[in-house]
């Protein structure tokens, strides 16, 4: 067969099992067997080992932290790949080198080359067939190698131990705040989830950990001791405090182990303090390993970080904010940020969630702040029904309207909002991605 075009290559990838769209299987070896990923990568010349890796897991904050790290390494002059998930508008957003997204023809060319290898692994199926995320991860490693990346910043898709990204040998592993999410796959306790996430810790790395609940903290400390690796804790070894903020950015002071840094980040919310501190902590490990990262590169990289769909202001009068909060921990941080930054006359919530999320707790977090709720659903088979969400909000005494799609929900919100009101669109990155598309008229 000849070369595939972009659409053919996308169709080929998504012809495989996609755990982002279907209810996921429990985390047993057969469903997430890394040996098939190693088999595929070996046939491609082990591209995952070509660049130095930074590996990020956790429940909330992975994406922002990954984007910060990549931005600073790029500012320091290193060719840097960034791999994140899920995407908001196009699959290509997951793949960046020095801030540039992969092009359609690059995807087509690499998948044309990978196809026989993928089909070979699938035909043998010694360790099961490859999934969409595993193929995307292989695509990422091949592209980063072609682009001669010196660093690759890899965000875990889910969990850690069995995640397709867990084939790298990281310089630094970052564990952002861990709470209950994906319980049907990773287990229903903080202990089980933390153990899964600690699966990315390997000898030779240094671990940077966000402040964690006691149970998670102990498992992380034990895991580091067992594997003989250093552990840097945010709020113990590296600290961050706010120096002020406006609606565009916030200024922070980070007291690292090597120096003190005054930085400004264009991301809002108190939760970004831990993400910034963790980024600086990781970069200091690289500095200690003789990589050339100046204080200027750190301040410049952080000032230029871009991460859409996280407390992103997309409209004024009425104010419209998008945020991908999809679990109780993220919902609490979003609510706190909205209380801190905005004093709206009326607050309108547009929310759609995936059916496998802890909807009751998210409703509990949002209900006190919002005056009016419009429930909706993304065009994704995992979406919860807007009527079910509406019932949950209704039970907490809110005036609620259920709307069958994001377009109609945004229309309803804009019709009922006055210029001093706030519209917040949240509940899932799928909903936020659709809202962004509509707003940008894509």
Phi and psi in degrees as a GROMACS rama.xvg file:
@    title "Ramachandran Plot"
@    xaxis  label "Phi"
@    yaxis  label "Psi"
@TYPE xy
-78.4847  -165.583  UNK-2
-69.4636  139.807  UNK-3
-85.2389  151.141  UNK-4
-87.9648  179.948  UNK-5
-59.3967  -48.4424  UNK-6
-63.3312  -38.9759  UNK-7
-64.6332  -38.4567  UNK-8
-68.8002  -38.7085  UNK-9
-64.1037  -44.3236  UNK-10
-60.8751  -38.9844  UNK-11
-64.0472  -46.7301  UNK-12
-60.0566  -50.4141  UNK-13
-79.9798  1.68354  UNK-14
-75.5163  -9.40067  UNK-15
-91.0854  171.38  UNK-16
-64.4576  129.575  UNK-17
-117.294  103.728  UNK-18
-74.202  -5.60579  UNK-19
-82.4256  -17.7746  UNK-20
-111.345  -23.8467  UNK-21
-111.24  156.42  UNK-22
-55.2078  135.025  UNK-23
-82.8808  155.197  UNK-24
-83.3737  158.694  UNK-25
-66.1531  158.577  UNK-26
-78.7736  73.1312  UNK-27
-112.41  157.983  UNK-28
-49.6736  -42.0814  UNK-29
-62.3634  -35.3391  UNK-30
-80.2818  -30.5993  UNK-31
-132.023  69.7192  UNK-32
-96.1363  110.684  UNK-33
-66.0275  -17.6656  UNK-34
-62.3081  -32.3742  UNK-35
-70.5647  -30.4377  UNK-36
-70.0903  -44.554  UNK-37
-59.4785  -40.4409  UNK-38
-61.092  -45.6726  UNK-39
-63.3094  -46.7886  UNK-40
-66.6323  -35.8843  UNK-41
-62.5779  -41.1039  UNK-42
-63.8396  -19.2585  UNK-43
-101.043  6.4939  UNK-44
86.12  26.4572  UNK-45
50.9939  57.0488  UNK-46
-64.5376  -21.0462  UNK-47
-68.8884  -15.2325  UNK-48
-99.6159  5.22424  UNK-49
-79.5952  -36.1633  UNK-50
-106.01  160.407  UNK-51
-78.036  142.135  UNK-52
-113.257  144.481  UNK-53
-118.937  129.73  UNK-54
-120.042  127.825  UNK-55
-123.511  125.492  UNK-56
-131.433  -179.71  UNK-57
134.021  174.42  UNK-58
-90.1758  -47.7054  UNK-59
-129.336  145.171  UNK-60
97.6982  -2.9275  UNK-61
-61.4465  -47.8081  UNK-62
-64.3231  -47.148  UNK-63
-62.3356  -43.6623  UNK-64
-63.5044  -43.0049  UNK-65
-61.3905  -44.1734  UNK-66
-63.2458  -39.6527  UNK-67
-62.8215  -46.748  UNK-68
-59.6916  -47.0824  UNK-69
-63.7131  -39.1482  UNK-70
-64.1109  -40.9375  UNK-71
-70.7433  -43.105  UNK-72
-62.8287  -36.0297  UNK-73
-65.2534  -44.4952  UNK-74
-62.8919  -28.3034  UNK-75
-80.1054  -2.07408  UNK-76
96.5166  7.25767  UNK-77
-92.5231  139.194  UNK-78
-71.843  119.245  UNK-79
-127.214  125.445  UNK-80
-93.7202  143.936  UNK-81
-128.844  124.835  UNK-82
-121.11  115.901  UNK-83
-130.977  167.928  UNK-84
-160.021  161.325  UNK-85
-76.9522  -172.444  UNK-86
-102.266  161.423  UNK-87
-92.2037  -46.9734  UNK-88
-122.115  -49.2315  UNK-89
-128.066  143.78  UNK-90
-52.4578  -29.0172  UNK-91
-65.7042  -20.1997  UNK-92
-60.2683  -22.1052  UNK-93
-69.5719  -18.3546  UNK-94
-118.852  113.532  UNK-95
-131.134  142.298  UNK-96
-127.944  122.715  UNK-97
48.3478  40.0267  UNK-98
82.7516  -0.311049  UNK-99
-101.906  131.033  UNK-100
-77.1755  147.581  UNK-101
-60.1716  143.444  UNK-102
-88.4208  158.433  UNK-103
-58.6008  -41.608  UNK-104
-71.6998  -24.6815  UNK-105
-69.8686  -41.5529  UNK-106
-59.958  -48.5278  UNK-107
-60.1897  -43.8123  UNK-108
-65.7682  -42.6098  UNK-109
-70.1657  -42.6898  UNK-110
-67.2622  -34.6554  UNK-111
-57.8025  -41.0146  UNK-112
-72.719  -36.5052  UNK-113
-78.0003  -24.4931  UNK-114
-51.9749  -51.2029  UNK-115
-61.1177  -34.9951  UNK-116
-66.9532  -43.5184  UNK-117
-63.1189  -45.8146  UNK-118
-63.8235  -33.7181  UNK-119
-64.3392  -46.6976  UNK-120
-63.3848  -42.9642  UNK-121
-66.5169  -37.6777  UNK-122
-67.2529  -42.7624  UNK-123
-69.7816  -44.6965  UNK-124
47.5207  35.2089  UNK-125
-56.22  -41.4828  UNK-126
-114.161  26.8416  UNK-127
91.3159  171.23  UNK-128
-89.1752  152.085  UNK-129
-68.9292  147.692  UNK-130
-100.751  169.262  UNK-131
-55.5217  -48.6183  UNK-132
-64.0713  -37.104  UNK-133
-65.1702  -39.6499  UNK-134
-68.5319  -42.0581  UNK-135
-61.2518  -37.5694  UNK-136
-66.8757  -40.7955  UNK-137
-64.0028  -42.1828  UNK-138
-56.8866  -43.2244  UNK-139
-59.9193  -49.1531  UNK-140
-62.5841  -40.3808  UNK-141
-65.5458  -43.9318  UNK-142
-64.7896  -43.7277  UNK-143
-60.5662  -37.2477  UNK-144
-67.4959  -44.3979  UNK-145
-59.9414  -36.7687  UNK-146
-81.0723  1.99197  UNK-147
57.31  43.3351  UNK-148
-66.5213  138.629  UNK-149
-92.3793  -30.147  UNK-150
-126.58  148.662  UNK-151
-131.419  126.982  UNK-152
-100.965  113.198  UNK-153
-112.702  115.141  UNK-154
-89.6405  129.406  UNK-155
-63.7333  140.606  UNK-156
-70.2933  -49.6615  UNK-157
-160.626  139.879  UNK-158
70.9554  -118.533  UNK-159
174.443  -58.7648  UNK-160
-55.0186  -49.8667  UNK-161
-98.3706  5.37284  UNK-162
-68.4752  143.48  UNK-163
-58.5595  -25.2541  UNK-164
-75.0806  -11.7326  UNK-165
-80.7051  35.6306  UNK-166
-106.02  -6.20462  UNK-167
-85.0519  162.339  UNK-168
-111.891  92.7672  UNK-169
-77.5707  150.459  UNK-170
-73.8538  -44.0078  UNK-171
-134.75  138.01  UNK-172
-111.01  130.524  UNK-173
-111.982  131.752  UNK-174
-113.969  107.048  UNK-175
-79.4854  -177.687  UNK-176
-61.3186  134.088  UNK-177
-106.659  126.451  UNK-178
-143.599  -176.639  UNK-179
-76.2619  123.878  UNK-180
-163.559  153.926  UNK-181
53.5839  37.311  UNK-182
-63.4268  -27.2603  UNK-183
-68.7083  -18.7878  UNK-184
-105.595  -45.6354  UNK-185
-94.7809  -6.06499  UNK-186
108.254  159.83  UNK-187
-105.148  15.6364  UNK-188
-127.66  156.033  UNK-189
-57.9084  -37.9576  UNK-190
-61.6577  -46.1321  UNK-191
-65.1859  -43.5185  UNK-192
-65.5414  -40.8899  UNK-193
-65.1859  -40.0391  UNK-194
-61.1464  -40.6732  UNK-195
-60.6526  -45.5643  UNK-196
-69.9604  -32.1484  UNK-197
-68.8078  -9.02343  UNK-198
-62.2497  -12.5814  UNK-199
-87.2785  -10.4498  UNK-200
-75.4022  125.826  UNK-201
-132.469  151.203  UNK-202
-53.1135  141.436  UNK-203
99.1074  -11.6174  UNK-204
-102.693  172.15  UNK-205
-117.635  140.576  UNK-206
-100.856  134.102  UNK-207
-114.142  126.148  UNK-208
-123.471  134.28  UNK-209
-60.6965  164.865  UNK-210
-58.0105  131.945  UNK-211
-125.553  159.508  UNK-212
-64.2981  156.587  UNK-213
-53.3647  -43.2539  UNK-214
-60.1461  -45.5772  UNK-215
-67.9234  -41.07  UNK-216
-57.5838  -44.1228  UNK-217
-65.4266  -42.7986  UNK-218
-65.4977  -39.3176  UNK-219
-64.7911  -45.8705  UNK-220
-60.82  -44.7452  UNK-221
-62.6994  -42.1457  UNK-222
-63.0164  -41.4463  UNK-223
-64.8848  -40.7755  UNK-224
-64.0695  -46.2768  UNK-225
-57.3581  -40.2026  UNK-226
-93.2768  1.29544  UNK-227
65.7976  38.9021  UNK-228
-118.985  154.15  UNK-229
-73.8837  150.395  UNK-230
-126.672  123.771  UNK-231
-110.441  124.05  UNK-232
-106.17  133.382  UNK-233
-71.993  139.908  UNK-234
80.1217  -6.44272  UNK-235
-114.278  -53.641  UNK-236
-98.8904  -30.8815  UNK-237
-132.837  132.81  UNK-238
-126.11  156.634  UNK-239
-141.968  135.656  UNK-240
-135.715  156.978  UNK-241
-83.1902  139.69  UNK-242
-110.769  7.70798  UNK-243
127.754  163.771  UNK-244
-157.369  160.032  UNK-245
-134.386  -164.359  UNK-246
-80.798  -0.170937  UNK-247
-108.7  -30.276  UNK-248
-161.172  171.787  UNK-249
-135.43  146.542  UNK-250
-101.72  137.716  UNK-251
-134.714  153.149  UNK-252
-113.774  123.382  UNK-253
-109.348  123.711  UNK-254
-99.7328  100.216  UNK-255
-85.9655  -175.245  UNK-256
-79.3515  -23.5351  UNK-257
-104.744  -27.2523  UNK-258
-163.21  176.064  UNK-259
-111.32  138.597  UNK-260
-126.924  133.198  UNK-261
-105.529  117.824  UNK-262
-132.114  158.693  UNK-263
-125.282  129.366  UNK-264
-119.074  141.033  UNK-265
-85.1929  30.1573  UNK-266
-120.304  136.58  UNK-267
-96.5558  161.031  UNK-268
107.556  139.236  UNK-269
-62.9169  -29.0904  UNK-270
-63.7307  -17.782  UNK-271
-72.924  -13.594  UNK-272
-64.564  -46.5374  UNK-273
-64.8377  -39.6638  UNK-274
-62.9616  -41.3263  UNK-275
-67.1481  -44.0462  UNK-276
-60.6368  -42.4538  UNK-277
-65.52  -37.8824  UNK-278
-62.336  -47.9046  UNK-279
-62.7658  -41.5435  UNK-280
-59.5037  -42.3913  UNK-281
-66.9221  -42.1353  UNK-282
-65.1049  -35.5886  UNK-283
-65.497  -32.6622  UNK-284
-61.8788  -42.9836  UNK-285
-65.3442  -38.0912  UNK-286
-61.3913  -42.9747  UNK-287
-64.831  -23.8502  UNK-288
-92.8107  19.2587  UNK-289
72.8856  21.0789  UNK-290
-82.8838  146.624  UNK-291
-92.0734  97.1699  UNK-292
-130.871  105.907  UNK-293
-84.1526  165.956  UNK-294
-60.8448  -36.8167  UNK-295
-61.4701  -41.1218  UNK-296
-63.6186  -38.0543  UNK-297
-65.8494  -47.5754  UNK-298
-68.5523  -39.533  UNK-299
-68.2681  -46.1494  UNK-300
-60.5765  -43.7294  UNK-301
-68.4809  -33.6379  UNK-302
-70.3945  -18.4852  UNK-303
-107.864  5.92564  UNK-304
-63.9933  139.485  UNK-305
-124.686  128.803  UNK-306
-150.091  90.1525  UNK-307
-66.6802  157.107  UNK-308
81.8176  8.1524  UNK-309
-122.325  108.004  UNK-310
44.4003  47.4485  UNK-311
-94.439  123.603  UNK-312
-86.723  119.073  UNK-313
-115.869  -0.74627  UNK-314
-161.614  150.308  UNK-315
-118.348  148.671  UNK-316
49.3856  76.4447  UNK-317
-74.1355  154.799  UNK-318
-70.7394  131.826  UNK-319
-122.907  126.964  UNK-320
-122.696  135.883  UNK-321
-112.925  139.037  UNK-322
-153.408  135.497  UNK-323
-82.2696  19.8065  UNK-324
-54.6435  124.937  UNK-325
-135.913  9.96622  UNK-326
-144.791  167.141  UNK-327
-57.6378  -39.1013  UNK-328
-61.4843  -45.1872  UNK-329
-69.6326  -36.8786  UNK-330
-62.9139  -40.4124  UNK-331
-63.7816  -43.3521  UNK-332
-65.6217  -38.1106  UNK-333
-65.0668  -46.3375  UNK-334
-59.9911  -43.5093  UNK-335
-62.569  -39.759  UNK-336
-66.7436  -41.8887  UNK-337
-62.5335  -40.1477  UNK-338
-65.1994  -36.4966  UNK-339
-72.7659  -41.4394  UNK-340
-94.8199  -31.1352  UNK-341
-123.398  139.832  UNK-342
-123.132  70.6415  UNK-343
-73.4981  153.585  UNK-344
-62.7562  -45.5553  UNK-345
-139.907  139.272  UNK-346
-111.522  124.021  UNK-347
-112.639  127.977  UNK-348
-104.626  127.18  UNK-349
-110.583  116.806  UNK-350
-136.732  136.396  UNK-351
-137.657  140.385  UNK-352
-131.783  161.57  UNK-353
-79.5969  145.817  UNK-354
-64.6135  -21.7111  UNK-355
-90.2127  10.6668  UNK-356
-94.7293  165.235  UNK-357
-81.4133  79.7927  UNK-358
-65.8513  -39.7947  UNK-359
-56.9824  -45.2111  UNK-360
-67.7505  -39.1697  UNK-361
-63.9478  -42.6937  UNK-362
-59.3689  -42.5647  UNK-363
-60.6524  -37.3928  UNK-364
-69.4583  -43.4601  UNK-365
-82.7636  -31.8049  UNK-366
-51.225  -46.6832  UNK-367
-62.6049  -28.3778  UNK-368
-86.9225  -33.5177  UNK-369
-95.9065  142.387  UNK-370
-88.6391  -28.5188  UNK-371
-143.21  142.443  UNK-372
-128.248  133.384  UNK-373
-120.467  115.777  UNK-374
-93.2332  148.989  UNK-375
-152.845  -172.924  UNK-376
-144.577  145.686  UNK-377
-78.6082  161.639  UNK-378
-80.9222  71.7834  UNK-379
-149.084  133.528  UNK-380
-61.905  -18.2331  UNK-381
-85.5381  -2.92505  UNK-382
-66.0517  140.339  UNK-383
-75.027  154.743  UNK-384
-72.7581  136.649  UNK-385
-58.0089  -32.6973  UNK-386
-65.4215  -41.0922  UNK-387
-62.246  -47.148  UNK-388
-60.9443  -40.6404  UNK-389
-61.995  -39.8142  UNK-390
-61.5176  -42.7247  UNK-391
-64.0114  -43.6585  UNK-392
-68.7729  -38.1745  UNK-393
-60.0038  -38.0322  UNK-394
-63.1686  -22.8148  UNK-395
-95.1702  14.2484  UNK-396
84.1905  18.2835  UNK-397
-92.3651  152.293  UNK-398
-81.8683  122.867  UNK-399
-129.583  141.682  UNK-400
-123.938  134.877  UNK-401
-96.743  133.238  UNK-402
-129.281  134.829  UNK-403
-76.0994  -15.9122  UNK-404
-146.804  167.54  UNK-405
-65.6823  -37.6389  UNK-406
-58.5064  -48.9315  UNK-407
-66.49  -38.4579  UNK-408
-62.3949  -42.8035  UNK-409
-64.5955  -40.8612  UNK-410
-58.2886  -47.8429  UNK-411
-60.1664  -44.0923  UNK-412
-63.3684  -44.7489  UNK-413
-67.7062  -32.8722  UNK-414
-68.6088  -33.9141  UNK-415
-92.9317  -5.80514  UNK-416
-91.3354  135.215  UNK-417
-89.9741  173.733  UNK-418
-71.0712  -19.5281  UNK-419
-96.3712  11.6623  UNK-420
-91.8765  171.756  UNK-421
-123.377  132.86  UNK-422
-112.906  125.038  UNK-423
-118.224  123.565  UNK-424
-105.415  121.92  UNK-425
-157.902  -170.319  UNK-426
107.529  -25.3774  UNK-427
-170.987  147.641  UNK-428
-67.728  -23.859  UNK-429
-66.648  -42.9085  UNK-430
-64.9326  -43.9696  UNK-431
-62.8831  -40.8379  UNK-432
-61.7629  -43.5731  UNK-433
-65.4695  -39.8711  UNK-434
-63.3809  -42.1796  UNK-435
-60.3487  -42.2462  UNK-436
-59.8535  -45.7044  UNK-437
-65.1165  -44.0173  UNK-438
-65.7077  -39.596  UNK-439
-83.5496  -1.20961  UNK-440
54.2577  46.196  UNK-441
